[in-house]
Amino acid sequence: MKVILLENVKRIGSIGEVINVKRGYARNYLIANKKALYASKENINEVEKIKIELSKKDSEKKKEASQIAEKINGKEYLIKKLSTENKELYGSVKPTEIAKLIQEKDKIEIKPSMIQPIREIKSLGKFKVRVSLHSEVDAEISINVSSAEIIQ
């Protein structure tokens, strides 16, 4: 299915580009999140007219993302979870928990979908987590998982 991108999407394309993607991805993600439009002749003409405006909006978003990245990049956040004797967690640390933690500590709104742990957090220790704030701006934070109490 052909769609026109309304914003820069990582590994997909840039503003105003007509790309061919799978129907489900187009409908359920790109169009649902207002990141793209169906590639009809009218829409192509419309996007050409507003391309400059979209670029300005994108650069503003990038600037905001850079400011957030400066605030959180390299920071360490502490999470206390229940663990076993051999330092394994009951469950794992999810992106939603990390997003809530950043919200509580720094008052910065980050969507859980932006948080990408390098590997699943299922034990005690320090873990690197990448936060994708914009298609061109990433930050890296550390999550220090400590034991709330040990259950045998």
Backbone as a ProteinNet text record, in pm:
[ID]
protein_1_A
[PRIMARY]
MKVILLENVKRIGSIGEVINVKRGYARNYLIANKKALYASKENINEVEKIKIELSKKDSEKKKEASQIAEKINGKEYLIKKLSTENKELYGSVKPTEIAKLIQEKDKIEIKPSMIQPIREIKSLGKFKVRVSLHSEVDAEISINVSSAEIIQ
[TERTIARY]
84.5	0	89.2	57.4	136.4	78.2	170.8	132.3	233.4	191.4	278.8	308.5	435.3	473.6	453	394.7	372.7	479.8	564.5	677.8	787.7	907.2	1019.1	995.1	1005	987	1115.8	1169.6	1296.9	1292.4	1394.2	1413	1304.6	1214.6	1108.3	1125.8	1133.1	1147.5	1131.2	1132.4	1121.6	994.4	969.7	848.5	825.8	701.1	662.1	697.6	767.3	808.1	690	675.9	573.9	643.3	594.4	657.4	555.3	604.9	520	540.1	434.7	442.4	328.6	337.2	230.2	102.2	-9.2	-141	-167.9	-137.2	-163.9	-80.7	46.7	135.6	84.9	41.5	-10.3	-135.1	-231.1	-359.1	-346.6	-280.6	-280.9	-179.9	-73.6	27.9	42.9	83.1	114.6	-6.6	-116.5	-235	-305.7	-312.1	-378	-308.2	-175.2	-98.9	-69.5	-139.9	-127.5	17.1	85.9	222.4	222.3	107.6	100	-44	-56.5	-186.5	-182.9	-302.1	-308.4	-252.4	-183.7	-118.6	-211.4	-312.3	-398.1	-341.4	-385	-332.8	-361.4	-481.7	-518.1	-425.9	-402.6	-317.3	-172.9	-123.6	13.3	27.4	-69.2	-67.7	-76.3	-162.9	-182	-52.1	15.2	139.4	249.8	254.2	354.9	338.3	211.2	183.9	226.7	204.5	232.1	365	448.3	576.5	667.3	674.6	759.2	710.3	578.6	518.7	547.5	535.1	563.1	709.7	798.4	941.8	970.4	901.8	919	873.2	756.8	704.4	800.9	855.6	948.5	1076	1125.5	1247.1	1219.5	1097.1	1059.4	1055.9	996.1	991.3	1132	1219.1	1357.7	1427.9	1401.5	1462.5	1416.1	1284.6	1229.4	1292.4	1303.6	1362.6	1507.7	1580.8	1720.5	1729.8	1637.4	1636.9	1608.8	1512.4	1480.7	1600.9	1665	1781.6	1892.9	1914.2	2016.6	1986.1	1856.6	1817.3	1835.3	1801.8	1802.1	1920.8	1995.7	2104.3	2209.1	2241.3	2342.6	2294.9	2168.2	2116.2	2094.5	2094.4	2069.3	1942.2	1854.7	1729.8	1728.6	1679.9	1677.8	1537.2	1528	1400.6	1418.6	1325.7	1329.2	1221.6	1264.9	1172.5	1194.7	1092.1	1105.1	1197.3	1287.2	1379.8	1398.3	1454.4	1485.1	1626.1	1668.7	1803.3	1912.7	1887.7	1990.8	1974.2	1927.2	1921.9	1837.8	1737.6	1645	1517.6	1455.5	1332.9	1210.5	1106.1	975	915.9	910.1	867	986.6	962.3	1070.6	1034.9	1132	1107.9	1060.1	939.5	876.3	896.8	887.7	898.9	799.2	677.9	579.6	630.5	697.9	752.9	864.1	947.4	1057.1	1001.5	896.4	833.1	775.3	709.4	653.9	765.1	874.7	988.5	1046.8	1063.6	1116.1	1018	887.9	783.8	790.7	805.5	810	936.1	1051.2	1179.2	1203.9	1182.8	1220.7	1104	981.8	861.5	868.9	920.6	929.8	840	749.8	654.2	720.8	736.9	793.8	700.9	665.9	577.6	655.1	590.9	659.1	710.4	645.1	688.6	823.4	863.6	991.8	1108.2	1076.3	1179.6	1213.4	1342.9	1388.8	1503.3	1471.9	1581.3	1670.5	1802.1	1894.1	1875	1850.4	1804.9	1704.8	1622.9	1517.8	1575.4	1509.9	1558.5	1487	1557.5	1496.7	1577.9	1683.1	1763.5	1810.5	1874	1927.2	2051.4	2080.8	2200.9	2171.2	2272	2258.1	2234.3	2141.7	2107.9	2102.2	2153.4	2145.2	2011	1947.7	1819.2	1826	1786.4	1785.1	1644.8	1638.7	1511.3	1511.4	1422.3	1414.4	1314.6	1365.6	1281.2	1231.9	1304.4	1273.9	1342.4	1305.4	1367.7	1518.1	1566.9	1710.5	1774.8	1695.8	1749.3	1723	1832.2	1823.1	1895.3	1850.4	1920.4	1943.8	2044.9	2070.6	2071.7	1991.9	1985.8	2025.1	2055.6	2087.7	1975.4	1937.2	1837.7	1910.3	1911	1974.9	1865	1860.1	1756.2	1812.6	1749.8	1793.1	1678.5	1710.2	1612.3	1529.7	1398.4	1310.2	1314.9	1300	1318	1334.6	1394.5	1420.3	1313.8	1255	1153.9	1215.8	1198.9	1259.5	1160.8
-117.8	0	124.4	218.7	341.7	447.3	508.9	616.9	731.1	850.9	968.2	998.3	1010.8	1038.1	1184.7	1207.8	1343.5	1384.3	1289	1319.4	1217.3	1248.2	1156.1	1033.5	915.7	791.1	710.9	672.5	600.3	475	455.7	340.5	326.9	424.5	416.5	524.5	650.6	758.9	894.9	997.9	1134.9	1201.8	1321.5	1397.5	1408.8	1384	1401.6	1285	1186.5	1072	977.3	928	827.7	692.5	611.4	481.6	369	249.7	132.5	49.2	32.7	-45.6	-147.4	-239.1	-338.8	-270.2	-323.3	-262.8	-246.6	-347.5	-341.9	-234.7	-224.6	-123.3	16.6	32.7	162.5	200.3	109.2	138.1	149.4	52.1	42.6	133.6	172.2	255.1	391.9	393.5	521.7	614	563.3	648	672.8	570.1	585.3	689.3	698.7	795.9	925	945.5	1066.8	1090.8	983.4	993.2	982.5	943.4	927.7	942.5	960.5	964.7	865.5	820.6	736.6	816.4	750.6	820.5	838	923.4	957.6	1084.7	1116.4	1235.6	1362.7	1370.9	1489.2	1503.4	1390.2	1393.7	1429.1	1378.9	1409.4	1559.5	1619.4	1763.7	1842.5	1797.6	1862.8	1860.9	1746.2	1733.4	1820.2	1830.1	1916.8	2061.4	2105.2	2242	2265.8	2167.3	2187.8	2126.5	2085.8	2021.1	2111.1	2238	2332.2	2345.6	2356.4	2367.8	2241.7	2125.3	1999.3	1991.4	2039.2	2039.7	2127.5	2243.7	2333	2263.6	2199	2127.6	2018.5	1947.7	1839.1	1892.3	2005.6	2061.7	2110.8	2160.7	2200	2077.7	1968	1844.2	1794	1807.8	1762.3	1846	1977.6	2067.3	2030.1	2005.2	1963.7	1832	1738	1607.4	1622.8	1713.3	1737.6	1792.8	1881.8	1938.4	1829.7	1742.3	1632.3	1538.4	1511.4	1422.4	1477.4	1609.5	1670.9	1649.9	1655.9	1642.1	1499.2	1399.2	1261.6	1176.8	1220.7	1138.6	1108.7	981.4	940.2	932.1	965.6	960.5	816.3	797.5	664.6	669.8	573	564.4	434.5	441.4	325.8	267.5	136.8	66.3	-44.4	-54.4	-163.2	-264.9	-390.9	-498.4	-618.6	-702.7	-827.6	-921.7	-990.5	-1080.6	-1210.1	-1308.6	-1437	-1430.8	-1541.2	-1546.6	-1535.8	-1593	-1588.1	-1466.5	-1357.9	-1225.7	-1218.2	-1300.7	-1292.5	-1224.9	-1150.1	-1077.9	-1165	-1133.8	-1192.1	-1103.3	-1153.9	-1072.5	-997.5	-880.4	-800	-652.1	-567.2	-422.4	-383	-331.8	-298.6	-150.4	-116.6	24.5	117.2	68.2	153.2	194.5	101.5	133.7	237.8	222.6	316.6	454.9	459.8	587.2	656.5	579.3	636.5	690.4	617.3	657.3	790.4	804.9	930	1044.2	1014.9	1115.1	1162.3	1068.5	1104.3	1182.7	1136.9	1197.3	1331.8	1337.5	1456.5	1535.1	1488.4	1554	1566.5	1460.8	1458.4	1347.2	1382.8	1287.2	1208.8	1078	991.4	872.6	844.4	732.1	601.3	497.4	368.4	313.1	346.9	297.4	357.1	468.9	531.4	460.9	382.2	319.5	181.6	162.5	36.8	-20.1	-113.3	-176.9	-254.6	-248.1	-318.4	-469.3	-515.2	-653.3	-652.6	-757	-762.7	-755.9	-678.1	-658.9	-759.2	-870.1	-976.7	-1012.3	-933.8	-963.3	-832.3	-844.6	-726.1	-676.8	-548.2	-493	-367.7	-323.3	-202.9	-243.1	-171.1	-199	-68.8	-71.8	43.5	35.2	150.8	159.2	276.3	253.1	360.5	420.9	553.1	625.2	697.4	655.3	714.3	830.4	953.5	1072.1	1129.7	1103.4	1156.8	1063.6	1069.4	980.1	1001.9	1118.9	1147.9	1173.8	1167.1	1197.7	1081.1	1025.1	918.7	961.5	909.4	930.2	792.7	782.8	655.7	677.7	596.6	606.8	472.1	473.6	349.7	320.5	195.3	152.3	62.3	103.2	24.7	-48.7	-179.8	-259.8	-316.1	-279.2	-332	-410	-485.7	-574.1	-500.1	-511	-454.4	-547.8	-677.1	-780.8	-913.4	-1007.4	-1138.5	-1237.2	-1306.4	-1408.8	-1543.1	-1638.3	-1770.7	-1868.9
0	0	0	-84.1	-93.8	0.2	77.9	168.8	156	200.2	202.2	348	381.2	520.2	556.1	673.9	723.6	823.8	865	952.4	928.9	978.7	963.2	1050.4	991.7	1065.5	1053.3	1167.4	1171.3	1083.6	1003	914	805.4	792.9	692.2	586.3	628.3	531.6	595.3	510.1	560.5	509	556.5	525.9	374.9	331.9	192.5	102	153.9	73	51.7	-70.8	-100.4	-89.5	6	28.8	16.8	-2.4	-11	114.4	194.4	317.7	320.4	414.4	427	474	427.8	454	604.3	683.6	827.9	896.9	860	918.6	883.1	758.2	713.7	793.4	795.8	861.5	1012.7	1075.1	1220.6	1289.4	1219.6	1284.9	1219.4	1092.6	1027.9	1018.7	965.6	946.2	1079.4	1166.2	1296.2	1383.4	1373.7	1453.1	1377.3	1266.8	1183.5	1139.1	1107.1	1055.8	903.4	844.2	699.1	650.2	518.5	449.3	334.5	291.5	171.1	52.9	-37.6	-148.9	-268.9	-252.2	-365.9	-430.1	-552.5	-620.8	-541.5	-482.2	-402.9	-281.9	-211	-91.8	-126.9	-239.1	-281.3	-305.8	-375.1	-400.5	-269.5	-178.1	-49	32.7	35.5	112.4	52.8	-79.5	-143.5	-96.8	-80.6	-37.7	107.1	193.6	336.8	382.5	289.3	321.1	406.2	374.5	448.1	592.3	608	740.9	824	760.2	828.8	870.2	785.8	818.1	939.3	947.6	1062.5	1190.4	1184.7	1301.1	1344.1	1245.1	1274.7	1340.7	1292.6	1353.5	1496.1	1523	1658.9	1750.2	1700	1777.7	1806.8	1707.6	1723.7	1830.8	1830.6	1929.3	2070.7	2085.5	2215	2259.6	2166.4	2196.7	2240.9	2177.9	2215.6	2357.7	2393.7	2528.8	2632.7	2603.1	2694.1	2704	2590.2	2588.2	2677.3	2673.3	2757.3	2905.3	2940.2	3080.7	3132.4	3049.1	3099.4	3054.1	2954.2	2900.3	3007.2	3024.5	3120.5	3264.3	3290.7	3426.9	3470.7	3601	3656	3740.9	3720.5	3795.2	3875	3997.7	4086.9	4094.6	4076.4	4088.5	4190.1	4284.9	4382.3	4345.2	4330.7	4292.3	4383.7	4395.8	4470.3	4393.9	4467.3	4399.4	4477.1	4408.1	4471.6	4528.6	4592.8	4651.3	4545.3	4427.2	4322.3	4231.2	4288.7	4225.1	4097	4086.7	3973.6	4020.4	3930.9	3966.1	3942.7	4018.3	3988.7	3880.3	3758.3	3645.1	3589.3	3533.3	3477.8	3489	3459.7	3461.8	3322.2	3313.1	3185	3151.3	3021.1	2979.7	3049.1	3081.1	3150.3	3288.6	3358.8	3490.4	3478.2	3376.3	3355	3321.4	3237.9	3201.5	3325	3413.5	3537.5	3626.4	3633.1	3715.3	3668	3536.1	3479.2	3506	3493.9	3519.8	3665.8	3759.8	3901.9	3936.8	3887.9	3924.9	3855.6	3724	3647.3	3588.7	3609.6	3554.6	3401.8	3338	3192.5	3140.6	3050.3	2993.8	2880.9	2901.9	2799.2	2780.4	2656.1	2627.4	2642.7	2697	2710.6	2577.4	2467.1	2336.3	2294.4	2356.5	2324.7	2394.9	2497.7	2580.2	2524.2	2494.7	2436.4	2518.4	2611.4	2686.6	2589.8	2610.3	2522.1	2537.1	2660	2680	2794.1	2802.5	2902.5	3043.7	3129.1	3265.2	3355.9	3387.8	3467.7	3591.9	3620.9	3738.6	3802.3	3919.1	3987	3913.8	3925.2	3863.5	3784.1	3707.2	3623.7	3479.4	3414.6	3275.2	3196.6	3074.6	2984.3	2911.2	2898.5	2828.2	2732.3	2605.9	2507.3	2503	2500.6	2490	2356.1	2267.6	2134	2138.6	2147.1	2164.3	2032	1924.7	1792	1693.6	1567	1469.2	1459.3	1503.3	1496.5	1632.6	1741.7	1874.9	1970.4	2025.1	2124.2	2250.8	2364.7	2491.5	2551.9	2636.5	2702.7	2852.9	2923.6	3069	3129.8	3259.5	3330.7	3429	3436.8	3534.1	3633.5	3761.1	3865.8	3941	3925.7	3989.1	4120	4231.1	4360.4	4423.4	4525	4586.6	4692.3	4680	4782	4902.1	4878.1	4979.1	4908.5	4977	4916.6	4961.9	4866.1	4896.3	4865.9	4957.7	4935.8	4877.7
[MASK]
++++++++++++++++++++++++++++++++++++++++++++++++++++++++++++++++++++++++++++++++++++++++++++++++++++++++++++++++++++++++++++++++++++++++++++++++++++++++

